[in-house]
């Protein structure tokens, strides 16, 4: 019961945080969809592994944010632009992988014509919010 409530709570929080940003013409950009598929305590005390499937519709962006986690991402479908603090913006396509260090400001943007699909694994500090939006 506790486990189910924790997963549901985390899924709601992650989903609420990871919405698209408004488009410049005043219309709401398509929403980013994140589905939590695994949340598991790790052997190392105070750490947990979280896996999420992320869908970025054409024209969507995650919004600039950070994580108290190491993040490992595999691009399954589509093409994204990745803005990652202290690094040049890169274009990533299906089959590419990337890493986000804890606390680094970043966002994925889909400027393409098809939905981009990502698989993300977070190695996180247990009990901290998974994502913090940056203004």
Phi, psi and omega per residue, in radians:
X1 nan -0.850 3.109
X2 -1.021 -0.788 -3.108
X3 -1.047 -0.792 -3.139
X4 -1.101 -0.766 3.115
X5 -1.119 -0.689 3.136
X6 -1.117 -0.766 3.124
X7 -1.127 -0.800 -3.137
X8 -1.078 -0.757 3.138
X9 -1.112 -0.743 3.131
X10 -1.150 -0.738 3.138
X11 -1.079 -0.740 3.125
X12 -1.126 -0.773 -3.118
X13 -1.125 -0.813 -3.130
X14 -1.109 -0.756 3.132
X15 -1.087 -0.746 -3.133
X16 -1.150 -0.616 -3.084
X17 -1.336 -0.619 -2.970
X18 -1.659 0.798 3.088
X19 -1.536 2.850 3.116
X20 -1.222 2.870 3.100
X21 -1.724 2.687 -3.124
X22 -1.074 2.507 3.066
X23 -1.324 2.784 -3.064
X24 -1.196 -0.336 -3.134
X25 -1.527 0.183 3.084
X26 1.605 -0.220 3.113
X27 -1.482 2.614 3.109
X28 -1.255 2.254 3.073
X29 -1.208 2.713 3.094
X30 -1.005 2.524 -3.089
X31 -1.391 2.452 3.009
X32 -1.345 2.370 -3.136
X33 -1.928 2.230 3.095
X34 -2.157 2.208 3.129
X35 -2.031 2.068 3.106
X36 -1.305 2.172 -3.128
X37 -1.994 -0.258 3.121
X38 -2.752 2.397 2.979
X39 -2.457 2.064 -2.989
X40 -2.467 2.271 3.001
X41 -1.061 2.491 3.094
X42 -1.659 2.926 3.110
X43 -1.116 -0.681 3.113
X44 -1.200 2.159 -3.111
X45 -1.011 2.443 3.086
X46 1.411 0.122 -3.128
X47 -2.120 2.623 3.068
X48 -2.474 2.660 3.071
X49 -1.847 2.342 3.130
X50 -2.287 2.300 3.075
X51 -2.035 2.345 3.129
X52 -2.348 2.515 2.998
X53 -1.725 2.278 -3.056
X54 -2.109 2.333 3.069
X55 -2.119 2.188 3.092
X56 -1.990 1.827 3.106
X57 -1.127 2.801 3.079
X58 -0.933 2.367 3.120
X59 1.483 0.052 -3.095
X60 -1.726 2.786 3.053
X61 -2.526 2.589 -3.135
X62 -1.245 -0.489 -2.954
X63 1.548 2.520 -3.094
X64 -1.131 2.280 -3.073
X65 -2.719 2.986 3.066
X66 -2.295 2.915 3.064
X67 -2.343 2.533 2.994
X68 -1.517 0.868 -2.977
X69 -2.710 2.765 2.879
X70 -1.475 2.395 -3.098
X71 -2.174 2.241 3.129
X72 -2.059 2.176 -3.005
X73 -2.243 2.421 3.055
X74 -2.035 2.193 3.094
X75 -1.468 1.972 -3.102
X76 -1.492 -0.735 -3.094
X77 -2.535 2.674 3.036
X78 1.422 -2.924 -3.097
X79 -2.386 2.398 3.086
X80 -2.270 2.755 2.897
X81 -1.776 2.309 3.128
X82 -1.977 2.065 3.000
X83 -1.687 2.154 -3.066
X84 -2.391 2.108 -3.073
X85 -0.774 2.327 3.096
X86 1.212 0.211 3.110
X87 -2.334 2.675 3.075
X88 -1.189 2.623 3.059
X89 -1.108 2.370 -3.137
X90 -2.183 2.693 3.039
X91 -1.788 2.244 -3.111
X92 -2.152 2.476 -3.104
X93 -2.179 3.037 3.138
X94 -0.862 2.301 -3.132
X95 1.711 -0.285 3.119
X96 -1.424 2.727 3.091
X97 -2.255 2.721 3.043
X98 -2.650 2.885 -3.083
X99 -2.219 2.422 3.031
X100 -2.089 2.179 3.127
X101 -1.354 2.675 3.122
X102 -0.973 2.370 3.058
X103 1.389 -0.065 -3.135
X104 -1.408 2.330 3.101
X105 -1.318 2.293 -3.109
X106 -2.749 2.935 2.964
X107 -2.862 2.612 3.025
X108 -1.806 2.450 -3.121
X109 -2.262 2.373 3.083
X110 -1.887 1.781 3.073
X111 -1.682 0.113 -3.094
X112 -1.491 -2.952 -3.087
X113 -1.827 -0.106 3.137
X114 -2.216 2.744 3.108
X115 -1.118 2.297 3.051
X116 -1.586 2.377 3.140
X117 -2.121 2.259 -3.093
X118 -2.200 2.592 2.968
X119 -1.973 2.124 -3.081
X120 -2.086 2.360 3.064
X121 -2.072 2.196 3.141
X122 -1.885 2.269 2.978
X123 -1.882 1.775 -2.857
X124 -2.075 2.783 2.969
X125 -1.308 2.159 -3.091
X126 -1.141 2.410 3.062
X127 1.550 -0.092 3.101
X128 -1.696 2.658 3.043
X129 -1.018 2.370 -3.070
X130 -1.191 -0.603 -3.075
X131 -2.367 2.444 3.048
X132 -2.210 2.075 3.100
X133 -1.209 2.565 3.117
X134 -2.052 2.327 -3.122
X135 -1.563 nan nan
